[in-house]
Amino acid sequence: MEHDSTPGADTVAGAGEFGLIHAITTGRRQPSGTVLGPGDDAAVVAAPDGRVVLTTDTLVEGVHFRLDWSPRPVGRKAAAVNLADVAAMGATPTSVVVSLACPGETPVTTVTELFDGLAAEVGRTRAGVVGGDTVRADKMIIGVTALGDLGGREPVTRSGARPGDVLAVCGRLGWAAAGLAVL
């Protein structure tokens, strides 16, 4: 991130909305399905299948994370919970939209580190962060919406499971909860 010598530019309030957007989007790749990415009123993404799988989750400071933790893993978690929901439906993640509410005195580096983690997790797929929103609030709230493409397949739903079906999971079950308990 380029350093702005404007007094106060090291905080979200000092950087302003467009300065913050510049700080978190510069150098980030966009997936091939992005027709119009960050910086406009809305993003435009292709929907090759004609159907879009869509999910959203909200993480609230003091409930799901604390700011005295490293922001990068918080960003990774915010992306991962949504990308996992898209994959659970049998879709391939295509795009992510992020809404961030935070106090004006939040350091810009906290936000860029959060987005570094988010982008790293999204980068494990072919998706990209295509847009979002920023707003001032008393505490940090991160809302992530992920979209996915079914590639012509039917969605995998919870109601579709039958006795005898194979259930596949990835990662280590319970580790997120254990990590939260340790922290």
Buried (B, 14 or more C-beta within 10 A) or exposed (E): BEEBEEEEBEBBBBBBEEBBBBBBBEEBEBBEBBEBBBEEEEBEBEEBBEBBBBBBBBBEBEEBBEBEEBBBBBBBBBBBBBBBBBBBBBBBBBBBBBBBBBBEEBBBBBBBBBBBBBBBBBBEBBBBBBBBEBEEBEEBBBBBBBBBBBEEEEEBEEEEEEEEEEEEEEEEEEEEEEEEEEE
